[in-house]
Amino acid sequence: GLAEGVTRAFVADLVPAEKRGTAYGLFHGVVGITLLPASLIAGWLWQAINPAAPFLFGAGLASLAMIGLLVLIKE
């Protein structure tokens, strides 16, 4: 998608050049494993609460991730 180039560049910035292949593999493995439960949770939120719920939940998680990155990643 649109953000894939940004995430690949971010992974490349975080690890040494000789470990980038492993880092990319681990990153994409985790993303792939989390996509199934994410889709199931989004579907449940859509049906159980309302169609806006998955988007609000995603925005909340993205905000938490942003705060975590700001705290954990130092330049």
C-alpha atoms as a printed R data frame, in Angstrom:
   type eleno elety resid chain resno       x       y      z
1  ATOM     1    CA   GLY     A     1   0.000   0.000  0.000
2  ATOM     2    CA   LEU     A     2   0.805   3.625  0.269
3  ATOM     3    CA   ALA     A     3   2.726   3.335  3.552
4  ATOM     4    CA   GLU     A     4   4.741   0.226  2.676
5  ATOM     5    CA   GLY     A     5   7.705   2.212  1.380
6  ATOM     6    CA   VAL     A     6   7.775   4.260  4.566
7  ATOM     7    CA   THR     A     7   7.715   1.165  6.789
8  ATOM     8    CA   ARG     A     8  10.496  -0.492  4.785
9  ATOM     9    CA   ALA     A     9  12.641   2.633  5.086
10 ATOM    10    CA   PHE     A    10  11.938   2.754  8.823
11 ATOM    11    CA   VAL     A    11  13.008  -0.872  9.273
12 ATOM    12    CA   ALA     A    12  16.152  -0.166  7.247
13 ATOM    13    CA   ASP     A    13  16.992   2.789  9.504
14 ATOM    14    CA   LEU     A    14  16.591   0.744 12.689
15 ATOM    15    CA   VAL     A    15  18.891  -2.201 11.924
16 ATOM    16    CA   PRO     A    16  22.447  -2.605 10.624
17 ATOM    17    CA   ALA     A    17  22.777  -3.320  6.896
18 ATOM    18    CA   GLU     A    18  23.889  -6.932  7.444
19 ATOM    19    CA   LYS     A    19  20.698  -7.733  9.398
20 ATOM    20    CA   ARG     A    20  18.145  -6.051  7.123
21 ATOM    21    CA   GLY     A    21  17.018  -9.278  5.459
22 ATOM    22    CA   THR     A    22  16.217 -10.825  8.833
23 ATOM    23    CA   ALA     A    23  14.530  -7.627 10.007
24 ATOM    24    CA   TYR     A    24  12.350  -7.433  6.882
25 ATOM    25    CA   GLY     A    25  11.413 -11.099  7.252
26 ATOM    26    CA   LEU     A    26  10.501 -10.693 10.909
27 ATOM    27    CA   PHE     A    27   8.570  -7.481 10.267
28 ATOM    28    CA   HIS     A    28   6.525  -8.910  7.405
29 ATOM    29    CA   GLY     A    29   5.971 -12.174  9.289
30 ATOM    30    CA   VAL     A    30   4.498 -10.308 12.256
31 ATOM    31    CA   VAL     A    31   2.355  -8.156  9.965
32 ATOM    32    CA   GLY     A    32   1.053 -11.240  8.163
33 ATOM    33    CA   ILE     A    33   0.248 -13.087 11.392
34 ATOM    34    CA   THR     A    34  -1.619 -10.105 12.854
35 ATOM    35    CA   LEU     A    35  -3.760  -9.449  9.778
36 ATOM    36    CA   LEU     A    36  -6.170 -12.347 10.391
37 ATOM    37    CA   PRO     A    37  -7.118 -11.437 13.973
38 ATOM    38    CA   ALA     A    38  -7.238  -7.755 12.997
39 ATOM    39    CA   SER     A    39  -9.789  -8.516 10.288
40 ATOM    40    CA   LEU     A    40 -11.859 -10.632 12.666
41 ATOM    41    CA   ILE     A    41 -11.828  -7.939 15.358
42 ATOM    42    CA   ALA     A    42 -12.747  -5.250 12.823
43 ATOM    43    CA   GLY     A    43 -15.668  -7.326 11.568
44 ATOM    44    CA   TRP     A    44 -16.886  -7.944 15.097
45 ATOM    45    CA   LEU     A    45 -16.638  -4.229 15.996
46 ATOM    46    CA   TRP     A    46 -18.505  -3.316 12.793
47 ATOM    47    CA   GLN     A    47 -21.373  -5.688 13.543
48 ATOM    48    CA   ALA     A    48 -21.523  -5.490 17.340
49 ATOM    49    CA   ILE     A    49 -21.106  -1.742 17.806
50 ATOM    50    CA   ASN     A    50 -21.356   0.267 14.569
51 ATOM    51    CA   PRO     A    51 -19.501   0.745 11.271
52 ATOM    52    CA   ALA     A    52 -17.362   3.567 12.701
53 ATOM    53    CA   ALA     A    53 -16.043   1.445 15.594
54 ATOM    54    CA   PRO     A    54 -13.221  -0.345 13.707
55 ATOM    55    CA   PHE     A    55 -11.902   2.981 12.419
56 ATOM    56    CA   LEU     A    56 -12.004   4.582 15.864
57 ATOM    57    CA   PHE     A    57 -10.323   1.524 17.376
58 ATOM    58    CA   GLY     A    58  -7.631   1.655 14.679
59 ATOM    59    CA   ALA     A    59  -7.076   5.364 15.282
60 ATOM    60    CA   GLY     A    60  -6.662   4.697 18.995
61 ATOM    61    CA   LEU     A    61  -4.145   1.915 18.377
62 ATOM    62    CA   ALA     A    62  -2.242   4.080 15.892
63 ATOM    63    CA   SER     A    63  -2.072   6.868 18.480
64 ATOM    64    CA   LEU     A    64  -0.712   4.451 21.087
65 ATOM    65    CA   ALA     A    65   1.868   3.183 18.589
66 ATOM    66    CA   MET     A    66   2.939   6.740 17.789
67 ATOM    67    CA   ILE     A    67   3.409   7.531 21.475
68 ATOM    68    CA   GLY     A    68   5.366   4.302 21.927
69 ATOM    69    CA   LEU     A    69   7.658   5.149 19.030
70 ATOM    70    CA   LEU     A    70   8.238   8.659 20.338
71 ATOM    71    CA   VAL     A    71   9.222   7.241 23.726
72 ATOM    72    CA   LEU     A    72  11.284   4.246 22.574
73 ATOM    73    CA   ILE     A    73  13.059   5.460 19.422
74 ATOM    74    CA   LYS     A    74  15.871   7.900 20.095
75 ATOM    75    CA   GLU     A    75  18.005   9.431 17.362
